[in-house]
Amino acid sequence: MFTSRKLAILMALLMIAPVILAACGPTPEPIKVFETVPVEVTRIETVAGTPRTIVETVIIEKEVTPTPLPEGPKTLVACMGQEPDTLYIYGSVMLAASHIRNAIYDGPIDNLSFDYQPVILEELPYLDTGKTVINKVTVKAGDKVIDNNGNAVELTDTFTGTLRLAGCYAADCAVPFTGGEVEMEQMVTTFTIRDGVMWADGTPVTAADSVFSFKLYMDPDTPNPTRYAGEHTASYEATDDKTAVWTGLPGYRDSTYFLNFFAPLPEHQLGTMTAAELVTAEQSSRTPMGYGAFTAKEWVAGDHITVVKNPYYFRASEGLPRVDEIVYRFIGEDPSRAVAELLAGDCDILTQGLSLDTVAELMIELEANGVMKPYFVTGTAYEHVDFCINPEPGYAASRPDFFETVEFRRAFGQCLNTQQVVDELLYGKSEVIASYIPKNHPLYNTDLVPLAYDPEAAKAALEAMGWKDTDGDGTREAVGVANIPDGSRLSFKWGSTSAPLRVAYMRIFQQNLAECGIEVALDNTPFSQWFAEGPEGPLFGMHYDVGSFTWLTGVEPACNLYLSGEVPTAKSGWAGQNNTGWANAEFDAACIAAIQSLPGTPEYAKYHKEAQRIFAENLPTIGLFVRLKIAATRPEVTGFVMDSTASSEFVKVEEFGIEK
């Protein structure tokens, strides 16, 4: 018997059967080529008893080996759901723009497999290389420094904050500034551009180009979402053609100091324009000149962008890039159309952003037929369900305090069959998580085990707490539960967005919880409503029961999301991201110690793993699964990779090839 899903897949396969058959059919016999050739034939003929020699010319056909036609340019066609709004590096955060910028600019630093790699730099200037030093400097009134709260401030006689003096790395040792001179620490990092890096016009890329870029980054007319790095910078300067030196403000202990190199922009081409003009100028926004494997050729609005091989690419001697041009087509976000165009040969690559998760099963079937290569990679976004442990006071008064105890939170988690969700909705391509970072993160605490689906253990725990089904209706009521009135039903809401994946998994979990005697009403609302700022928004206004959504992690684990100081309240103006309301001094201490440590030190790994242990024991959040990144290619495409931490699958675009 066919399920509706299997029937849909079968119908899709039948619709594209001619394409599959054409792709999988027998290889046709090569066409034979002939040419006509005049040949002299000699024969003896006897006329009137006298032999005569007769020479005749006849025309015959001779099979010849055809002269091969010169190969045309190797072209890859990448099909995307959206058209970028701009290619200016300070003008867009769209993933579609990132795909193309990876072809035009290589690096300057790549983020792969939860680590960083230098691309146009000789090395990353870690402390142990000697390229980063921490100096002790004297500061006084009038100087700009970083205060105990991480803010850039100017020291004055009226300054009322506190400072971390040299040797102090925590809030508890910060002291007031009382005037005079004090000693603080200052980071200085030196970056060196590798030999041979040139712009697409053959001009060398210099450290001055990086400083030019920094100035644009800081210009108020440049549409940056943040200037955090620049606001914490004392100076950024070029000391020679290849060397840029970043100096942080005194008191700034930057855990990613080795990334403070600003992506160069060609000052010799753009230097005569203002920051405001560069936002829309053709040379910066539509056909920018870079130093990557390709250079922008044309942008046909609404249709495609073409990039062609850069003859001055610094890795050209390695035979890179492997294709001559890439055409980025904008085909809309219909995943069925995308799959059909790839099968027809009109697309070689289908990028993220095409909602390919909705046709993932079909893609797996097509892979089995040898006509498509899908890629499923766990990314840096993890889905989780949060408990509103300490809601805002008005909401707290309106409901029983279900979530205060870790025993209840653990029983709730044991009722969730998260592996079923991974298998059915994510095709077994993801993983159940036990922390706020995935298992393939180098700082993952390997002692952690995801909370197992164990409804019988959960039921026993609920009974022991006093949650019993006294009236036999399938939902438990409180009988002697601490701080909860007897008779209170174990019933509350689970909120989230109306995204199809969330609606689907919440329905599965609703049934799981019902089997444990927990009644949950689903509340799926529009994205803008669920994530609205407090006090209106339910999530960050702290008036929800349980809620699920996605957080991002990265190279540095995001323990800061759960610090007690990050709880949104009316007093804080609803600022903060710890929407659980959970506060744990032991966790705060471990997380802050990790944040204040520098990567590569034993303390950095130690405290990040300790914070994860405390978090897993207390369960303010139940980890669900890691979100998938999905793309696809034709089988002939080579060198294509997807990486967990690289935002774009074109991060290694110079390696892409095609066998046609």
N, C-alpha and C positions, 0 to 999 in steps of 0.2 A: 504494500500500500504506500502511495506517495503522500508525504506531508505536503502542506502548502508551500513550504520553503523549497523542498526538493522538486516540486512540480514547476515552481518558478525558474529554478535553475535549468530544468529540462527544456522548458520553453525557450529560455535564452540561448541554450546550446543549439536548439533546432533552428532558431532565427539566424545564427551565425554559422551554421553548418557549411554553407558553400565556401566561406572564408577559410574555415578549418580544413576542409577537404583540399582546397587549393594549396594551402600551406603544407599539408601532409601527404599530398599525392605523389605518384612516382615521378622521378626526375626525367624530363623529356630527353629523347635522343638528340645529340648535337646535330645541328644543320650542316650538311656537306656543301662545300663550295667548289664550283668548277669554273674553268676558264677555257675559251676556244684558242687552239694553237694550230697554225699552218704547218703541215709536214709534207716534205717532198718524198714522193713514192716513185721508185724506179722499177720498170718492168721491161721485159723483152717481148717484142711482138714480131711475128713473121709475116711479111707482106710479099706475095708473089714469089715465095720460096727464099726471100732474103730476110734474115733476122735484123730487127731494128731496135735500138734502145730508146724507150719513151720515158720521159720524166714528167710527172704530174704533181700538182700541189693539191692536197686535200685538207679539209678542216676537221679536227677532232676535238673532243672535250676531255680536259685533263683535270683530275681532282687536285686542288691546291690547298695549302694551309693558309687561311685568311690572315691578313696583316692585322694584328690587334689594334683597335682604336685606342687612342690615348685615354687614360683614366681621367674621369672628371673629378671634381673636388669631392672629398668625403664629407657628407653632410649628415648631421644628426638633427632630428626634429623632436623637440621636447614640447609636450602639450600641457598647458597649465589651465587651471580654472579661472584665474584672475589676471587682469592686466595691471602691471605696476602703476602707481601714481607718479613716481619719479625714480630715477636711478642715482640721484644725488645722495652721497653717503650720509649727509646730515638732514635728509628730507623725508625719509620713509623708513618705517619698521616693518613693512609688508614682507611676508615670506616670498611672495612673487618677485619682489625687487632683489631679495637676497640671492635667489637662484641665479639671476643674471649678473649681479655684482661679483659673485664668486668666479665668474668667467673673466671679468674685466680687471678685478683686483685679486691677487693671490695672497691671502693672509690679510694683514701682515703676520698675524699669529692665529693658528688654527686651534680649535677646541675639539678634541677627539678622545673618545673613550675615557671621559672624566679626567682629562689631562690636557695640557697645553703644549703645542709644538711651534717653534719658530719657523717662519717661512722666508721672509726677506731679511731676517736678522741672523747674525752669526750664531747667537745663542740666546737663551732666556737668562737674564741677569739675576739668578738666585744668589742668596747670601753667600753660599759656599763657593761661588765663582769669583768672588771679590768685586763683582760689578755692582753690587749693592752694599752700601755701608750705612750704619746708624751712628750718627755723630751726636755728641752733646753740644748744645748751643745755649748761649745766654740770651734771654729775652727780657724785655722791659716794657713799660708803658709806651703805647704807640705801635707796638709790634702786633702782627696778626698771628694767631695760634689756633689750635684746636682745643676746645675745652673738654671737661669731663663727660659731657653729653654728646661729644662728637661733632659739635657745631664750630664753624669758623667764626672767630670773634676777634675784635680788636681790644687789646688790653688798655683799660683806662682806669682812672681813679675811682670811677663809679661802677666798675665791673663787680658783680656780686656772685658770679659763678665760682667753680673750683677748677683746678688744673691738675693734671697728672705730671708731676715733675720726673726728671730722669730716674729710671729704675722703678717707677710706679706703673702697673699695668692693670689696675682694677679700681673700681669706684671707691672702695673703702679706704684707699690711701691717698685720694685726691685732697688737695688743700686749697684754701682761698688764696687769691692773689692780693697781697697787702702793699704792693708797690715795690720799688727797687728793682733789683735784678734777680732772676731765678734761672735755674738750669733745666732745660727740657731736651727731649730726644728728637732728632730730625733724620728722616730717611732720604738717601740720595742714590739714584739708580742711573746707570749708564747703559745706553742701547747703542749697538753698532750694526749698521746696515751691511749686508754681505756684498761681496764684489759682483759686478755685472748686472745689477738690477737697473733696468732702464724703462722710461716711459715708452709708449707705443710709437713715438716719433723719434726714438733713438737718443733722447736726452737722458743723462743719468738721474736716477732718483737720489735725492740728497736729504740730509737731516734737516736742512732749511725747509724742504717741502713738508716735513712732519711738523715743524714749528708753525708754518703757514696754516696747516690744517688745525692745529691747536688754537690759533687765534680766531679762526672761523668758528670753531666749536664753542668758544667763549663769547662770541659776538651776540648781543641780544637780538639781532635781526636773523640769526640762524635758528630755525625751528627745532631746537633740541628738546626732547622730553625731560632731560635732566642735564645739569652741568656739575654733578657731584664731584667727579674726578678733578675738574678744573678748579672748583671752589676749595678743594683741599690741597691745591698745588701752590707752592711758594714761587717756583719758576720752572720754565721749560725752555731750554735753549739748545742751539746747535753749537758745538765747540769746534767742529770741522765738518767737511762734506759728508762724512759717514757717521758721525757721533752726535747723539742727542742725549741730554742729561735732564732727568726729572728730579726735582727737589720738592718734597712734601712740606707742608706747614709743620712747624714744631708741635709735637704732641700727636701727630697723625701716624698711627701704627696700622698701615694698610696691609691686609692679608694677601692682596693680589697686586702688590707693588710691581711685580715683574711684567704686568700687562699695561703699564702706564706709558706706552708708546702710541702716539696718535697716528692713525693711518694717513700716509702722505697724500697730498693733492698737488697737482702740477702748478707751482707758483708761476713758472714762466708762461703758462697758458692762461691762468685764471687771475693772476695777481693784479690786473688793472681793474677788476670788477669789485663792487662792494659785496658784503655778505648778503644784503637784501637782493641784489641782482642775481647772485649765484643760485638762489632758490629756484628760479625759473629759467635761467640761461640755458640755451641749447647745449653748450659745451660741458655743463656740469650735470644737467638733469636728464638729457635725452640721449646724447652720444658722448658720454664722458670718456676721457683718455685715461687709461690705467697702465698697470705694469704686469698684468696677469697674462694668462695663456691666449686670451682673445681680446679683440678690440671691437667696440661698437661700430656697426656699419650703417644700420637704418632702423627706424622705429615707424612702422605703419600703424597708426592709431587704430585700435579696435581689432587688429588682425595679428601682427607678429612683430618681434624684434629679432634682428639678425646680428650675430657677432661672428667675426672672421679671425683666422689665426694671426697672432701678433708676431711679426718677424723678429722683434727684439726681445722676445720672452727669455728670461734669464735661464730657463731650463731647456731651451731649444736644442742644445747639443745632446740631450737625452732622448731626442725624438718626440718631444712633447710640444704642443698637444698632438693627440693621435688622429684628430679629425681636422678638416680645414675650416668648417663653419658649423655653427649651431643656429637653428631657427627655433625660437621660442614662440609657439602658437598659443593664442588665447581662444580656448574652445568652449568656455562656459563650464559650469559646475555639475553638469549631468554625467554621472559616472557611467551610465550605460552607453552614452554616445562616446565617451572616452575609450571604453573597452573596444567598441566597434571600430573606431578609427585606428587603434593600435593593430587590431587584427587585419584591417584593410591595408596596413602599411603606411598610413598617413601620419602616424605618430610612432616614434621609436621609444619614447620615454613618457610615462604618465607620472606627474609629480604629485607630491602631497597637495592637499587642498582641493582634490577632486571628489571628496566624499567616497573614496574607494572602499571604506569599511562597509558600505551598504551593498557592495557587490563582491565582497571578499570570498564568499563560498564559490561564486562563479569563477573568480580568478584562480582559485585552487584547482578547480576542475580543468580550466584551460591550461594550467601548468602541467597537469597530468597528460594532456594531449600534446604537449611540446610546442605550444604556440604562444606562450607568454611566460615571463619570469616575474612573479610577484615578490615583493620584499616586505616582510613584516618585522619591525624592529621596535623593541620597547624603548621609549624615550625618557625624558626627564620630568614628565608630568605624571603625577600619581593621584588616583581617585581614592577618596577616603570619606568616612562618615564621622561627623563631629557630634559630640554630646554638648548641649548647652548646660554645662554644669552649674554655672553661676550666672543666670540671666539678669537682665536689668530688673530693678526692684519691683516695678509694677507687674511685669510678667511673672516674676517669681511668686508673687502673692496669688496668682490666678491658677496655679497648677501644683500638684504634688512634686516633691523634690526627688524625682525618680533616679537621677543620675549621679548623686553625690558619692555613692560608694563604688569602689573599683570592682567589688564582687558583682554588682548588678551590671556594670559595663562589660565585664568579662562574659557573663551569662548571655548578654545581648549578642556579643560577637560570636559566641559558640553556636548561636542559632542561625547564623548566616552561612549559607552554602556558597561561598565565594568562588570555589573551584568550579562549581557548576556554571556560574556566570562567565568565568574565563573560558571554559570549554564550549559553551553554547553561543555566547555573544562575541567572544574574542577569538574563537576558532582554535583555542588551545595555544595561542601564540603569545600570551602574556603570562604573568606570574602573580600569585598572591603575595602581598608584602607584609613585613612585620615592623617596618620602620618608616621614616619619612625620606629615606633614600632607597633605591633598588639594590638588589643583591649584587649586581655587577659593579657597584661603586667601590673604589678601593678603600674607602673608609667605613664600609658596612661592617657592623658588629656581627660576626659570624656565629656568635653564641645565641643569637635570637632565632626564634622559630615562629612562623606565622600562627595566629590563633586558629586552632583546628575546628572544623565543623563537627560539633558534638552535641546534638540537641538533647540527648539523654542526660549528659552532665549538666547542661544548662537548666533543664527542668528540675533536676535534683537541687541545684543551687538556688533556684527561685523558690522552691518549696521551703528550703531551709531558712531563707530570708523572711518567709511569711507571706509569699505571694501564692495564693491558692485559688482554685476555681471552685468556689463554694456553691454556686448555683448551677453548675454544669453547662453553661452556655459557651464554653470554649475559651473565655477570657478570664484571666486571673484577677482576684481582688486582694487588697491588703488585709492581712489578719495579723496584727501585732508587728507590723513593719515599723522600724524605728523612724520617728518623725513624719509618718504618713498616716492620716486618719483611716481607721478601719473602714472597709467597704469601698475604698477608692479603687476604681477600675484601672488595670494596667493598660492604659490606652492613651496614645499621644500621636502627634503628627510627625511625618518625615518629609522635610521640605527639600527642594532642589529646583533646577531649571527644567524646562520642557524639552531638552535635547533628547532625541529618540533613544540613544543608548542609556541615558539615565532613567527614562520612563520604563524601559525594558527591564533593567536590573532591579529597579525598585519594586516592580511587581513580583519578581522572583523572591526578593527578600521579604516582601509583605507576607507572602505565603509561608516562607520559612518561619517567620516570627509568629504567625498565627498557630503554627504547629507547636510552638513553645508556650502558647497561651498569652501572647502579647499582641494586642490589637493596635495596628498602625494605620492611620489614614494618610494617604499619599497627597502631597501638595506640590504639584509641579507648576511653576510659575515662569513667566518670561525672564530671560537673562537679566534684563535691566532692573526688574523688580526684585529678584532674589539678591543681586549684588549691590543694590542701592546703598548709599552711605547711611549710617545711623543719624538720627534715631528712626527714620522711616523704614529703611531696609531691614528685613527680618534677621538676616545673617549677622551683619555688622551693627545692627541696632540691638542685638542680643535678646530678641524675642522670638525664639523658635525652640523646638524640642530636640530633634536630631536633624541634621542636614548634611548633604553630601555635595562635593564639588571637587575641583582639581587644584592642587598646588603644584608649583614648579620647584624642582631642586636643581642642583648644578654641581660643579666641581667642589664647591664648599657646601656641606650639608646645611639645610635651612632650619637649624634648631631654633633660631631667633624668632620663628613664627609662633613659638609656644612659650615665650618668656612671659612672666607675670606682668612685666612692664608694657607688654603689647596688648593687654586686654582693653578693648574699646569701652569707654564709659562716657557718661555725660560730662564728667569733670575734665576728661582729656579731649573733649570735642569729638568723641567717637573715632579718634585716631587710634590706630593699632590693628594688628592682624590676628591676634589670639582670640578668635570668636568663641572659643570654648569657655572662657572665663576661668580656666584651670590655672592654679598658681601653686608652684612647688619650689621651695627654696633650694632643695638639693639639685633639682634639674637646672634652675637658674644659675647656680654656681658652676656646674659642669659646662653648660652651654657658653656662658660668658668667658670662662677660662679657655675654651676652645677658640672662641672668636678672637680673643686677645693673644693667642699663640700664632706663630707664623708657620705657614706650610713648610713641611720638610723637617720640622722639629718633632721629637718624641711626644712632647706635650700636646701638640696639635692633634695627632691621631688618638692619643690616650683620652683626652677630654671629649672629643666628638663621639667616641665609642661609649664612653661612660654616660653621656647625655642620652644616647639611644637606649641604653639599658634601663635607665630610670623611666624614660618615656614608655617603653614597652611594658614595664611592670605596673604603671599607673593607668594606662589606656585612656587618656583624655580623648583619643581618636582611635577608631578602628581602621587600619589600613585595608584597602580593598584590592586594587590592582594597579599596575602601571599602564598608562595609556599607550596605544600603538601608533607608530608612524608607518604609513603604508604608501608604497609607490610600486611601479611596475615598468618592465621594459620588454621589448622584443627579444627573443632568444639570441639574436645576432649581436646585441649590444654587449660590449666587454668593458671591464674596468669600473662598472657602476657599483658604488657602495653606499650603504646607509649606515649612519652611526648614531648611537644613543644621544650624544651630547651636541653634535653638529646640528645647528638649526636647519640648514639646507643640505639636501642630498647632493648638491653640486660642489661641495667643499673640495672634492678631488676631481673636478671636471676635466682637468688636463689629461687625466688617465683614461677618459672615456674613449672607446673606439667602437667600430661597427664592422662586422664581417658581412659584406654583401657580394 
